[in-house]
Amino acid sequence: MSEVKILFEPRNVVLIGSSKIREKVGMTSPWLFESVIHNMNKFFEGKTFVLDIKGEKDCDQLKDLPETPDLGVIMLPPKASIQQSEMHACTSWHASEKKLLRPDV
């Protein structure tokens, strides 16, 4: 599957968020996270994985997923989003997925 097609037609998606973290200002909330999970499960035809950084849902680390997702959506407050994206970008992925993150690999 080409890199561009994966963005627009992913076979599977991981939703990264928290069922507990609340942001004082902005759109990040446990309610929004739950709503997106519900809508993805209802309307998305591919597989949806949920990564809850507080451990309330399916798993709390990318390495725990049964397969490598084509697309990840981070729904966290800014500071937590940066921490999660940096942590998961360093996760050891399969060689084919590394090409998507780092073209030089």
C-alpha positions in Angstrom: 0.0 0.0 0.0 1.5 3.4 -0.9 2.3 5.9 1.8 -0.3 8.4 0.6 -3.1 5.8 0.3 -2.4 4.6 3.9 -3.2 8.1 5.1 -6.5 8.3 3.3 -7.5 4.7 3.4 -5.9 3.0 6.5 -6.6 -0.6 7.1 -6.2 -0.1 10.9 -6.0 2.9 13.2 -4.7 3.4 16.7 -6.4 6.0 18.9 -4.0 7.3 21.5 -5.7 9.1 24.4 -6.7 9.0 28.0 -9.9 8.0 29.7 -8.9 10.1 32.7 -6.7 13.1 31.7 -8.7 16.4 31.5 -7.4 19.5 30.0 -8.4 22.8 31.7 -8.8 24.6 28.4 -9.4 23.1 25.0 -11.0 20.1 23.4 -9.2 17.2 25.1 -11.4 15.2 27.5 -12.2 11.7 28.4 -15.7 12.3 26.9 -14.2 13.2 23.5 -11.9 10.2 23.6 -14.9 7.9 24.3 -16.9 9.5 21.6 -14.2 9.1 19.0 -13.7 5.4 20.0 -17.5 4.8 19.7 -17.7 6.5 16.2 -14.6 4.6 14.9 -16.0 1.3 16.1 -19.4 2.1 14.5 -18.4 3.7 11.2 -14.8 2.7 10.4 -14.6 -0.5 8.3 -11.0 -1.3 9.3 -9.7 -2.4 12.7 -9.5 0.2 15.5 -7.1 -0.2 18.4 -7.2 1.9 21.5 -4.1 2.9 23.4 -5.1 4.5 26.7 -2.1 6.0 28.4 -3.8 5.5 31.8 -4.4 1.8 31.1 -8.2 1.8 31.1 -8.7 0.4 27.6 -7.2 -2.3 25.3 -3.6 -1.5 26.0 -1.2 1.2 27.2 1.8 0.7 24.8 2.1 0.4 21.0 4.2 -2.7 21.4 1.1 -4.4 23.0 -1.0 -4.0 19.8 -1.6 -7.3 17.9 -0.4 -5.6 14.7 1.3 -2.4 13.5 -1.3 0.3 12.8 -1.4 2.2 9.5 -2.4 5.4 11.2 -2.3 6.9 14.7 -4.5 9.6 16.1 -3.3 11.3 19.3 -6.0 12.9 21.4 -4.2 14.3 24.5 -3.3 17.7 25.9 -0.3 19.3 24.2 2.4 18.3 26.8 1.1 14.7 27.0 0.8 14.6 23.1 4.5 15.5 22.7 5.6 13.0 25.3 3.6 10.2 23.7 4.6 11.0 20.1 8.3 11.1 21.1 8.0 7.8 23.1 6.2 6.0 20.3 8.3 7.3 17.5 11.2 5.6 19.2 9.4 2.3 19.5 10.9 -0.5 17.4 8.6 -1.1 14.5 8.9 -3.5 11.6 11.2 -2.5 8.8 8.4 -1.7 6.4 6.8 0.8 8.8 10.2 2.4 9.6 10.2 3.6 6.0 7.0 5.6 6.6 8.5 7.3 9.7 12.1 7.7 8.4 12.7 7.6 4.7 16.5 7.0 5.2 15.9 3.6 6.9 
